[in-house]
Amino acid sequence: MSYVLLFILFLPIKLLGKLFRKETGKNLVIQTAKIGDFINATPLLSHLQKSDVLISRAVEPLAVRDETIDKIWLIGRHKRNLLAKFHFAWQIMNRYDNVYLLQPNSTNLFFAAICNTKNKQFLSIYTRRWYHSIFYMTADGVVNHGKRTLSVTNYLQLADRNLCWEDAPKHATYPLHKPKSWPDCLDKPDVIRIGLSISAGNKAKTVPPGTWKRIFDTLADLPCEYYIFGTESEQSWLDELYRAIGKQSNITSLLGQLPLEDVPWAISKMDYYIASDSGNVYIADAVNVPVVLLFGPCCYHEQRPLGKTLLIGNEDNISSYVFETRYYFDKSREELFKLTDDEQMKLYQFIADLPRTEIATFLRSQDADHNALS
């Protein structure tokens, strides 16, 4: 509600500034959520070709290596206090011709509404508050997003109502950033390299050790090598896993070993990726690595990997959504992520049958696309 008062205070300056606005041809895309949400915004960035972005610091390492992005604004710097908010509002007020709001919380709605543009498109979501109406009055168009509406399609439709998720590819960095060096273990030959995320940043959505044990047992007769991706803060989850299954020679921890900008390249060297709804799942999808998504309580109808994906879970457990994240559920993690015998069979077939040459083909095609764009 305080942002409504700020908007009213700034409104005379906005209206006066409108008299001096000139066309700039610039786009601003506002998506201040975390890694997975940023990856899902990249089809819109690809479609627009060049844009400025308002994002969180968490995804800055990816954004600085994205040639579809010109200027990066970090939301944390511009909402620290009243002076910072007004200064940023002044900076962007007449800067853009097109504004696309993908994350419509109160802060982002305020900054988007302040802009004087010829085209302003807002996403309207199921958690919209009644007092947000004053901000939506400034929009030239609104795309209504529901709990079972694919978010990537709605993001694209902010730019063109005829677009859908198939019309523009995802990327993690563009072009794919290749680090100067990476762990030798990622090049291990004659194995099936499987990336894992053992934490989802939300304990309730984190796959329990018992489920991982069942996955390892299911794939035991395949030459699988497992690589655990994540930050140092996830070590406690790995310790819990080791207590349940013991240390295994075919499990390699990469926790804390890779800066975020190097993660897409490292994941691109995987043959498969297995995880619940986490940022790395969307990175894997963006670099064309087949994904096993243990969706648990998360609504995959709204947000999921869009490439080769095996969905594992029970639809009856779906109760958490992109804009309405839950941290507590009626069922335990063991129940939410329980694997049935049929799902184990599907998992085995998925890992055993998919060709692994597609990743190299994708990387070559992305390089060709980049060269053509250049």
C-alpha angles and dihedrals in degrees: 000000000000090000089060088058090047090051092051090049092050095042097092090053091048093051093046091047091053089069090064100041117128128190113264104171089227127140128210120199116193116202113141099169125104138281102298093046091049091051089050089053093056095085087063090048090051092049093050091045095204128033144147115236138210105209144149122269089245092075098036094104089061095042095053088058094051116101091197087068125077110174126017121211116190113215094210092064095050103048099047095107142344094274092051091050094050093044092052092045088054091049095053100032097098099013102095140057094192129034123186117191113200100161106047104189119141095268095050093042089055094052093044092048092051092061119099104216142150091231126030120171123187132190112228114208139190093255093057113141123223092241091057087077091088090061094045089054087071093056123102091206140009130206113204113222122197134193092259098037115107106251096210091057092049091049090054092046089062085074099034125005090212096061127099135182093275093062099071131028128235122239135184095205124357113252097017106265112236113203121221090242140004137183112293090225090073089069096053107145131223095023136101103248111213123184119210137195108200095183132047098194087254118078093213091057095043115111110243122236093249091062092049090051090054091049092051091047091049092054096037096115093052121085093251124166114191125210119192113212125196146084131300089258089070094063091102089060090051091049089053090051093050091050088057100043106016123235113306127199092227094059118086122186117218093173110148093356100103129056112227094253089060096047097083092055092046092049090047087065090061121097092210140003126214123191147115120259101314138136094258091058088064092045088053090049090049092055092046098252113150111249135211104204116199093197099183108169095348120109106241090184087071101039131006142127110289102202126069101335137166111205114208122185147072117281089211089068095058108120107128126083139187096256096029106050116184126206099186130050137184090240129059123249088252090060095041092053100033114144118220123210090251091053091050090054091049090048092052093049092046093053095040099045110040116099115242099207092082093082094059090045090052093050091051091049092049091052089050091050090050093050091050091050091049 
